[in-house]
Amino acid sequence: MLDLKQIRKNPDAIQERLSLRGGGYSIDEIVNLEQQQRELETQRTKLQARSNEIGKLIGQKMKSGSDPKSEEIVALKEEGNQVKAQLGELEPREKEFKARIEALLLALPNLPSESTPVGKNETENVEVRRWGDEYLPENPDILPHWEIGEKLGILLFDRAVKVAQSRFVGLMGAGAALERALIAFMLDRQIQAGYIEVMPPVLVNSASLQGTGQLPKFAEESFKCDSDDLWLAPTAEVPVTNLYRDDILSDKELPIRHCAYTPCFRREAGSYGKDTRGLIRLHQFNKVELVKIVRPETSEAEHQSLVGDAEAILQALKLPYRVLELCTGDLGFGANKCYDLEVWLPSSDSYREISSCSNFGDFQARRANIRFKETGKKGTQFAHTLNGSGLAIGRTMAAILENYQQSDGTVKIPEVLQSYLGREIL
C-alpha cells in the first residue's frame, strides 16, 4: 500500500512514478477524497472541541449552584444537542471517505524504485547476466519434457485430468521421487544459506491475501473455499509473510529469513491457450519459497543476496539460465524492483521463468502492518519485505528432463540429486 502522507505531500512525484508502470493508474480521486475527508475531520475536530467546552461550562455552572433550568444552561444544553447531532452526521461520512480512500489505495500497485529500468513491457526488460553456456545440451533431438516424461512413465497428464481437470499432473515412480528429491535438496541448500525453514498452512484467510497484495485485485487468480473465509495459497509468500502480520518486531529480530515448501494453487486466469502442455503453467504445483523481512537500509543488499541464493540452486544443478531485471512496465503488482531467473528449455529454444525475486519495500508491510522498533528510540517504522522462488519445482523438473536428456531416451540425474534418489538415470 502506498503511503497516504507521501501522496498528500508529493502528489505530482507519486503520479509520475506510478505512470511509469503503464496501466492508467491515477491518484487524482484519492487526492480529492482525502482533501474532502480532511475538511470533514477539521469540522469534526472543531465541533468535538465545542462539545467538550459546552460540557465543561455546564459542569462548572452546575457546580457553582446555577439552576439547571436557567435560561443560560438550557441554551447551552440545546447548543450541545445540536453539536452532537452534527457530529452524528459527520462521523459516518468521514468513515465512508476513509473506506473509499483505503479501497483505492489497495488497488494501486507499488511505485517502481528509482533504479528500476524504465520500459513499457517485457520486451524492454534488461538482461543482467547469463550462466552455464558450457552446460547447454548437445543432443540435437531433445523431446519436450512432457513427451519424454510420458515415455518414461513418470508424468501422468491424462490420468490427472480424469482425477481433476486439465493443467494438473500426476507423478509416478521415479517422477514422484525426483520431485521429492528436488524439494529436499532446495530446502537443505537454503537452510545451509541461513534461512529458517517454515511449514505454514496452505489455506489462508482474506486478510493474509490482502496483506501481501493478492486481494482485492487478483481474486480471480486464486481458488476460494465456498463455506469459509479461506483460500488455497497461490505461493508460500502469503502464509509466511503473514506470520508476522500486525506484529511489532524488535530490531534485534531482524533480518528474518525463511524458506518454505508448499503446494501452490493458481487459476491462471487470463492465460488461456498459453503453455497448455507440460509442467510450465499448472493449477497446482510445488515450490520452495524464500521470504525476508528486513530493515529498510539493508533492503537492497538483502535483495541481491536473495537473487544469489536462488541462482545457487540452478548452478548446483548445472542448468543454464539468465537473469533479467524487469522494467517498470513489467513489474509485479507489489514489487518496486524485481529480477527474474529464466532457465534454458532446449525443446523450445528459449529461456523460461523459473524464479521471480522481488523487493517490495514497505508496500506489503503497510498492508499487513508489519513494523519494528529500534532499541532506545521512540515510535515504530515499517519493515521491508522480499521474496523469491528458490525454486519452482515443476519447472526445475522440466528443465532437468530436457537439459539432461540422452540420445538413448534416458535422462541423467544431476549429480547433486543422485544421493537423494539413489540412482543416476531416469
Number of C-alpha atoms within 10 A of each C-alpha: 24 19 12 16 9 11 18 15 10 11 16 13 12 18 16 12 17 21 17 19 24 14 10 8 14 15 17 13 12 22 16 11 15 20 14 14 20 14 13 17 17 12 15 20 13 14 19 16 13 16 21 12 13 19 14 12 14 19 13 12 14 13 9 9 8 14 12 13 9 9 10 14 19 14 12 16 17 12 15 20 14 14 20 16 11 15 19 12 12 18 14 11 15 19 13 13 20 17 12 16 19 14 13 15 18 20 17 18 21 26 27 27 16 11 10 19 18 19 19 16 15 15 11 16 22 17 13 11 11 14 16 15 13 9 13 16 18 13 14 10 12 22 19 19 26 20 16 20 25 15 12 17 14 20 25 17 21 16 14 16 14 10 11 11 13 16 22 22 23 15 18 16 12 18 19 13 16 23 18 15 20 25 21 15 17 25 23 14 17 24 16 10 12 13 19 16 17 15 13 17 13 20 17 19 18 15 17 25 25 21 25 24 25 21 18 13 14 14 16 15 17 21 17 18 12 8 6 8 12 18 20 19 24 25 23 29 27 24 26 24 23 24 13 16 21 15 14 16 18 13 15 11 11 14 17 15 21 22 27 27 25 22 16 20 20 18 17 15 12 9 10 8 7 10 12 13 17 20 24 23 19 21 21 18 22 21 25 26 28 29 26 26 25 24 22 15 10 11 21 17 9 21 23 14 11 25 24 12 20 25 22 17 19 22 13 14 18 21 25 22 26 20 22 20 23 27 25 31 22 19 25 18 18 23 25 23 27 27 25 23 26 21 26 26 25 21 15 12 8 11 17 18 17 24 25 23 26 26 26 26 27 30 26 28 26 21 21 25 20 26 24 22 18 13 9 6 7 8 9 14 19 22 28 26 29 27 28 30 28 31 27 23 25 22 24 22 19 22 27 22 25 26 27 24 25 19 13 6 14 16 20 18 21 17 13 14 18 15 13 15 18 10 13 13 15 19
